[in-house]
Every structure is written in C-alpha cells, then in structure tokens.
Amino acid sequence: MSIPVIDLFAGPGGLGEGFSSIVERKSMKRAFKISLSIEKEFFAHETLTLRSFYRQFTPGNIPPEYFDFVQGRITIGDLYKAYPDQFESAKKEAWRAQLGEDDKAVPNKEVDRRISEVLNGIKDWLLIGGPPCQAYSVVGRSRRQDKLLDEQKDARVGLYKQYLRILAVHNPAVFVMENVKGLLSAKTKSNSVFDNIIKDLSDPIKTYLSEFGNNSKLLECPGYKIYSLVAKPRGFDENNKPIFKPEDFLIHSEKHGIPQTRHRVILLGIRNGFNIIEPEVLPIEKEVGVGRVLNGLPKIRSGLSNIEDSKANWLLTLENICSNGILNKIDEDVKCEIKKQLQTINSTPASVGNEFVLYPVTSEYERDWFLNKRLGGACNHQSRGHMGSDLLRYLFVSCFGKVRKKSPKLEDFPEELLPAHKNVQSGIREKKFADRFRVQIVDAPAKTITSHISKDGHYYIHPDPSQCRSLTVREAARIQTFPDDYFFCGPRTAQFIQVGNAVPPLLANKIAKVVLQVFDEIHHQKNLSEAMD
C-alpha cells in the first residue's frame, strides 16, 4: 500500500513531485501517495491541481488529451471534462487554503477534518512541506535591515507553528520540513529561531498547548527525533536523541546532483518509539554544469520591449555594440568573442518561443527524469522582451562568461554599458550587488533559482551569447529539475515565482528514497512485533 503524504505550503508541488515519482516497477504503484496538498496562491494551486490530475493515471498511461492541452490544442477545461472522475480526485487532493491565524485562514477544525478524512485511520504516514520563508531569508532581512525578527509583527515567523500543530494533533510517523538557510541565523528577542524550532518539533505537544490551548483534544504525540539528511549524528544525549550542530542540517544541492548552488535547511523527523538510530544520508555526487540541463532545449532569441520586435531589429540592436567605441574599452579576448558571436548570430532562430515550442527536445543529464517522448517539444519556453541597452549588456556578459568562465562584476563593464542606476559607482567602490548582471556558466552549477527571477532576469542570463537573453520558465524549471512535462499555469511572472519558490523535485526524490528506507524499517519492526505477539 502507498504511504499517505500530507503536503503543507505545497507551492506548485516540487517536494510532492519528488516523493510521488518513486514507482514500484512490478506493480507500477507509487511508493508515496499525495493524499492532501495545501497551497494558498491561486496560480500555484492551479499548477498543483493539474499535476495531481496527471498523477491520477499510472506512469506511462497519461491520456493523450494531457499532451493536447500542453501543446495548446485544447483548454484545461476541455482536459478536465474528458476525465471528470480524475479531475474530482485532483480537486480533493489539491486544496486551495491559507493556514495560519489571520482572518483569511481556514479554521483549524476544517484542516483537521480534511486530514483525518484522507488518512482514514492510517497511523504511519508522512508530513512534508516548508513554511513560507521570506521572513528568514538572509537577503530579505538585509534589505529590511532586520537584526531581530518580531513574531508579533511578522506572522510568517510563526507559520511553522501550523506545521507543528499538525504534528501534535495528527502524529505522522515521519516528517520532512524545508526552509531557507537564513533560518540558521534568524533570531527573535528571546532566542535563536532555529533552536526554538528544533525544541518545538522534538516535543510538539508542549508548544501546541502553549500556543493553541487544549481545545478539548486528547493529545498523544510521543515527540520526534530530528535528523540531518546529509550528516551523521555527532553523538547522542542522555535521552538517546541525536546531537547535531545547526549547520549539519544545511543541504548544498550542488553536492547531490542538482545543477544549482541552492542551499536549504531540511529536517527529517522520526516519531519516538521506533528503533531507528541513524537513517541513511544523501550520497555526495559530482557537480552538474548548467549546460548539461539547458542543452537540448530549443534555441530562441530574446524579444525587444522598447521598439518593434522583429529579428531584423534585434540584429541591428546587437550590432550597436560596435558603435561609439564601446569595444575599444573591452579586453581583447572578450572583444574577439563578441565579434565572433556577431558574425554567427544571424543564424539564431527568429522565434522568441511560446507556451509550447514543437522541437525534438533532448537532455545531456538524467534523460529518464526530464524527458517524455510523448511531449513533442518544450512547454513554458518563451523569452522576455528586453530593452536594447540591456541586450548589449547581455551580449557582453555572456561573452565574458564564455571566455573567462566567470560572470563579470560592474567594475569589468565598459563605462558605456554600465546601467543608469544612482548607486552604480558606489556599487563598484564598495562591491555591493556588483554582479547585478550575472551569466550562468556552462560548466558550473547555476546560481540559486529564486522568485526574484520573475523581476527582470538580469541575474539569470543564458550562457549562449547567440541567444542573448535571460532564462525562460522552462530553463529555470530544468535547473530546478522539474520534468519537462510539468506544466506551470498562469502568466509568465506567476510561473517564474512558482519555479523559484519550489523545492527541486530531483532533490526531493533523493530525500524520498532515504525516507522510504525509514518506512521500510518501521514496517519491518511492526511485523516482527506482531509475529512475536
């Protein structure tokens, strides 16, 4: 039987996708079944529902109408009408709801009712999810100049307590909780946020009673041992609880086969009462260059936002880099590369892409994970429109990266290509945000894909100078390791936000394999106990 999973703060479903993608070869059944996923954002919830619909069918038996929808031949309404039973199941699984204590939040009683309904008495199940993390983000706190987090003013600091409440009330056998690395350094007036969270998750009933009161509930949660997924315990305390340092919980994704330097705190909790001393940890893998996941997608050019968009105008704009002596102030090796690219750039496709691009897509990395031969192309693959001045910067930056194997800082730019920002000169002197135009380097993991990619794309410039653009949603999704047939709903800005906020599904898949071993041991111990009785 599949292990039931409840997914909180699910976003577009990256964490759930990793768990549900483990399939038993003989039975073709999923080892983990997403029973309920909860997400408040409209477009993320649409994506979540669509993927839930996809999973109502066994792998290899996805209906042709799904691909008709992705390719733009039918609407999503037409797709759901063709399979009403599966759509109803998807709607029950993907619930649009806000957790928390404010006026827009769903009452806790309704959350508890839904969870109890889908679990139907099953005791050994899995809770996954990551409370919204902006309040803990190092960059976000720097921008707000926050030294201490105020739980009263910022409700997001306490949102993990909703996660905690469900632990206390519903007692999953195992949980996996994800958050940004800023969690490790975030502080309130009273304590370290991370220390508080570890204490709370180890004994959720204690915090539940102080936060929510008894509420006439008979609470029986025995508490949890909290483990790292990348480090073995440094020892055990007098209560046989594993000892870790905070940094032991930080997962460097690039060390585990993910093509980006995404660093996240992920906790593994195992309910007390099971004799599981040291779960397995994720193996170290060779770093994956971003080129291996981007190569194989259709080449497209950038659009133009300030003049009529056409291939001819695009070429004329790029050729302007040869005027006004701009190239005279660029080092010879970069200058030669720019001239070389200008000679061949005419062969760049005229297309700026689309929500679906017909193309024989390939991949140099994890082909079985990314590719679906029935897809027939690339979805969510349309470039942005850029100002002409930014196109010249993109051409310079991508050529610099191709030659120097690193992205240039502002101090490397010729004066004519510096952005017209008030703080550019101070940025050069003080080296603050000096990489505001950043190219991804082919042979290295990409920089972290975040929701900021929805803003302007300057931090996410494609490494191929001949395309001279920022990444598309599909390219960002590949770096985040979403399978190619994972379609993102909503306008492009919403799609970027969904991708940037997600957990990489391939990383989640690797974590799921560790968690599955824990459940196998739990079931083995229970079978032995029953046999002895």
N, C-alpha and C positions, 0 to 999 in steps of 0.2 A: 504494500500500500504506500502511496506517495506521502511524504511528510508535509503536513499543512504549514503554510507560511503566512504570517500577517506582516504586511509591509507598510510602515508608517512614514509620512513625509516622502512619498514614493517618487515625486517628480515624474519624469517620463518613463521610469521603470528600469533604470540601469542596473541597480542592485538585484532586483527581482529577476531580470533577464538572465543574469549570471547563474542564479540558483536554478531557475526553471529550465535552463538549457542542458542540464545533466540528464541524459536519457539512457535508460537501460536498453541495451542492444536487442536482446531477445524479445522482450515484451513491448518495446517502444514506448514504455510508460516513463513519465518524468519522475525522477527521484524526489523532487520537491514540487509541490503544487501550491501556487499562489492562491490562497483562499480568499484573501481580502487585501486590497491595497488602497491606501487613503492619501489623497492629494487635493489641495485646495485650489491651485491655479487652473484656470479654465482650459488653456491650450495644452498644458502638460497632462491634464486629466483626459483630454481628447486622445492624445497620443497613447496614454496608458490604456484607455479603453480599446483602442484599435489593436494594440499588441496583445491584450487579453483575448480579444476576438481571434486573433491569429493563433493563439495557444489552445483554443478550444478544439483545434484539429491536431491530429498526430503529426509529428515531423515527417515530411515527405508527402503529406496529403493535404497541403494547403490548397484551398479551392482556386480555380483559375480566375474567379472574379476578384480575388485579392490583388492579383497582378494587373488585372484590368483597371482597378482603382489606382494603384500606384503609377501606372502608365498614363493615367488621365483619361481613360476611355469611358469610365463610369464614375458616378459620385459616391461618396462614402455612404450616403443614404441608400443608394442602389445596392451597394455591397451588403449592408445590414439587412435590407429587405429580402435579399436572396437567401439568407440564413438566419431567420428570426430566433430560433432556439439558441443558437450560439451567441447571438447578439444579446439576448436576455441574460445569459450566463455571464457574458463580459460585463454587462451593466451592474450585475450583482457583485462581481469581483472588484471592479474599479469604482470606488466610491468617492465622489467629489464632496469633501467635507473639510472643515477647518477645526483643528484641535486647539485646545487652549482654554482660557478662562474669560476671554472678552465676549462682547455682545454677539459677534458673528460666529462664535464657536458652536459646534454641535454639543448638546448636553452629554456629559459623561455617561449617563444612563443609556443613551442611544448607542454610543460607541461600544459599551459593554454588551448590549443586547446583540449588536451585529457580530461581534467577535464570538460570543457564546453560540450564536446560531450557526456560524460557518464551521466552528470547531466540533460541534455536536458531540461533546463529551470526551473528545480526544485529549489526553493529558500531555503527551510528548510531541510538542510542536515547536516551531521556530518563529521568533520575533526578529525582524530586521528593520533597518531604517536609520536615517540621520536627521536629527532636529535641525531646522534652519540655522545656518552657520554664520551669517553676516556679522552678528554681534561679536563673534570670537575671532574673526579674520584679522590677521596682523595688519594687512593693508588697510582694511576698513577702520580699525582702531587708530592707525596712524593718521588717516585722513581726518578723522573726527577728533584727533588728539586726546583720545581716551587713555587714561592711565588705569582707572578702575572702572569696572562695569557695575552699573546700578540696576539691580534686579527689579526695582520698583518702576524705573523709567523705561527700561527696555525689556518688554515681555519675552523677547526671543531668548534671553539668558535662561529663563525658567522653562522654556518649551521642552527641554529634555525631561522635565518632571512629568509630562504627559506620557512619555515613553516609560518612565519609572512607574507611574501609576498603573499602567497596563501590566508591567511585571508583577507588581504587588497583588493585583486583583486576579490575574489570569494565569500566572505561573508557568510560562513556557519552559520547556526543558533546556533550551539553548537560546541565546540572543546574540546578534551581531549589531553593534552600533558604530556609525561612521560620523566623523566630523573633521573640520579643518585643523591644521597643525597649530593654529593660534590658540586652540583650546588649552594647549600645554602651558602657555604663558599668561592666559587671561586670569585676572584676579578681580574679586569683589573687595569691599571694605573689610570683610571678615576673614577671607581665606582664598586659597587658590581654587579656581573653578574646577580644575581637573581633580584635585584632591577631594573636593566635595562630591563630584560625580562618582568617583571610584567608591567612596564610602556609601553613597546612596544606592548605587547599583548592587553593592555587596549585600545590603540589608534594606531592600526597598520598602518593607512594611513600616519601618521606623520613620522614614521620611514621608511615606504616604499618610500616616496618622497625623504627623505634624502639619502637613500641607492641606490635606483634604478632610481630616476628621475621620471618625469610624464609619459614618454613613450606614450604620446598621449592617455592615458586611462582616462576615466571618472570614478573616484573612489567615491563610495557611502557608504563605510563601516561605520556604526554608532559607532563602537567600542564595547568593551565587558566588562562585569563584571566578575572578576576572583574569583572563589570559591574553597575552600578546599573540599575534599571528605570525610574528617574524623573529621572536626571541624566546628562548627557553627561560624558565624561572631562575632567578638568581639564588633562590633558596625558598624555604617555607617557614611561616611563623608558627607560634605555639598552637594556633588553631588549624594548622595544616593548609593555610591559604598561601598561594604562590606570591613571591615577592618580586616586584619589577620596579624599575625606575621609569618615570614618565616617558622618557624618550624611547623606551623599549616598545611602546605602542605605536610609534610612527612608522608607517609603511611608505617606503620610497618606491613608487610604482615602476620606475625605470629598471629597478633591480629584479623585477618579476615579470618581464616580458611585455610591459606596456610601453608604447612608444612616446612617452612624455614624462617629464620630471614632476609628476604630480605627487605631493606628499600629504598624506592624510592619516589622522588618528583613527584606528579601527580597533574596537574592543570585542573580545569573544567572552561571553558569559556562559557558564555551565552551572545548572542548578545543583545545589548541595544535595548530597545523598547518593551521587554516582561516584564510583571509584575510578575516576579518570584523573591521573596525576599530571601528565604532560601531553597535551594534544600535539599533533604534528604542526610544524611551521612551514610557511611558504618557502620553497627552494629558491636559491639565487639563480638567476638566468642571465644570459648575455644581453647587453643593451641592444635595443632595436632602433635603428635610424629611421627618421620620419619618412625618408624617401621610399622605404620598403612598403609603407602603407599608402602613400599618396600615388606612387607609380601604378599605372593600370587603370586609373580613373580618366575620363575624357578630358583632354586639354581644352580650355576655353580662355577667352580674353576677358579683361575687365571691361566694365561699362564706363561711360562718361556721364558725369552728373551736371556739369555746368555748360555743356554745349550739346548740339545734336549728336546722339550716339550712333556712330557708324564705324565700320572697320577703317575706312579712309581717314576719318577724323582722329581715330585712335592712333594710327600710324603717324600722322602729322604731329600730334601732340608729343609723342615719344621722340621724334626727330628734333624737337625743340631743345633737347638736352645738348645738342651740338652748337647751339647759338649762344651769344653773349659771353663766350669764353668760359663757360661752366667747366668743360672738360679739362681746360688748362690747369685747373687747380686740384685735379684729382691725380692720385699716384698712378704711375704708368701702367702697372699691372691691372688695376681696376679699369682704367681708361681703355685699355686694349679689349677687355672683356665687354665693356659697354658697346664699343664699336663692332665687335664680333656679333653681339646679340642684335644690333640694329641691322646688320646685313642679312640676318636669317629670320628676323621677326615677322617678316611679311607672310611666312608660311604658318603663322599662328592661326588657328581656326577663327572664322568671323563670328562664331556663336559666343554669346555670353552665358550659355547654358539655360536650364529651365528646371521646373519642378521634376521633370523626368527627361533624361537625355538617353536616347537609344544609342547603345555602344557595347562592344564586346569587352566588358569590364574584366580585369584580372587583378591579382594581388601577388606581391612578392613575399608576403608574410601571412601565415595562418589562413591559407586559402579556404580550407573547410569551414573555418569560423566566419569569414567575411562574405564569401561568395554564395550566390544562389543562382544556378544556371537558368532558372525559370524567370528571373527578374528581367533580363534582357537589356540592362542599362544601369544608369545611376540616377537615383532619386534625390531630391533636395540639393541639386547641384547647379546653382545659378550664382553668378558673380555679382558683386555690388557695383554701383556706379561710383567712380572716384573723380575728384577734381583733377584737372590737368596738372597742377603743381604737385599733387600727391603722386600721380603716375610717374613723374620724373624722379621723385624721391624713391618710389618703389623700385624703379629700374636701377637706380644707383645702389640701393640697399641690397637687392637680390644679387647684383653682380659682385658687390663687395663680399657678400657671404659666400658666393660660389668660389671666389679667388682666395679669400683669407680664411675660410672655414670658421668664421665667427660673424656675428652681427655688428655693424658699426655703432659707435656711440655718437652723440651730437658733435663731439669735437672732431670726428672724422669727416663730417659733411663739408662740402664746399659752401661758402657763405651764401651763394645764390640759392641753394637748396634747403637752407635752414628754415624750419616752419616759422610763420609770423606770430609767434607767441611772446607775450611780455617777459616771461621768465626763461627764455631760451638761453640768454647769456649767463644768467645765474645758474642755470642747469648745467652748462658747460663747466663753469668755475667750480661749482660745488658738487658736480656729478650726481645731481638729483634727477631721477627719471630721465637719465641721459640716453636710455635706449627706447625712447617713445616710438621710434620706428624700428621694428625688430623682425628680421627674417628668420624663418626656421632653417636649420642647417641639415642638409640631406642625410649625412652620416651620423647624426646625433639625435637623441630623443627630442621631441618638440618641447617647448616650454609649456607650462600648465595651461590647458584649455579651461578658461573660466567664463562666467557670464559676461565679463567685460568685452568679450568678442562681439557682442551684439551692438557695441557702440560705434566703432569706426573701422576696425580691422587693422589699425596701424601696428599693433603688437603681434599680428599674425599674418605676415607677408609670405606668400608662396615662394619656395626656394627656386622655382624655374623662372628666370628673368623673361623668357619669351612670352609668358602669360601675364606678367606684370600686374599682379593683383593680390588681394588678401584672400584668405581661405574661404571656401564655400561651406555651407552647413554640412554637406556630405563629407568633405575633407576633415572638418573638425570632428564629425562623428566617427570617422575612421581612426583618427588619433585617439579618440575616446574609446575605441574598439567596439562600437555598435556594429552589428551585422549590416550588410548593405541593404537587406530587405526590411530594415527597421525604419518605418516612415514617420517623420515628425510633422505633426499637424500645426496649423496656424500660420500667420505671416512670418517672414524670414526672421525678424527680430525675436519673435517668440521662440522660433526654432533654435536660434543660437543660444538663447537663455536656457532652454531645456537641456541642450547638449552640454553647455558649460557647467551647469549645476549637478550633472549626473555623476554617479559612480561608474567607472569604466566596467562594462559588463564582463570583459575577459578577466579582469582582476577579480570581480565578484565570482566568476566561475571557478577560479583557482581557490578562493576562500571557501566556496561551497563544497569543494572536494575534501577540504580539511574538516568542515562541519559534518559532512556525510560520514566520515570515519568516526566522529564522535557519536553520532546517532547509531551507527552500526555497533559500537561498543555498548551503548546504553541498551539497545535491544538484546545484545548477547548476554549482558548481565541480568536482565529481566528474565530471559529464557532459562538461564541457569538457576535463578532463584525459584522460578515456578517449577522446574524439574525437581529441585530439592524438596519443595513442599509436597 
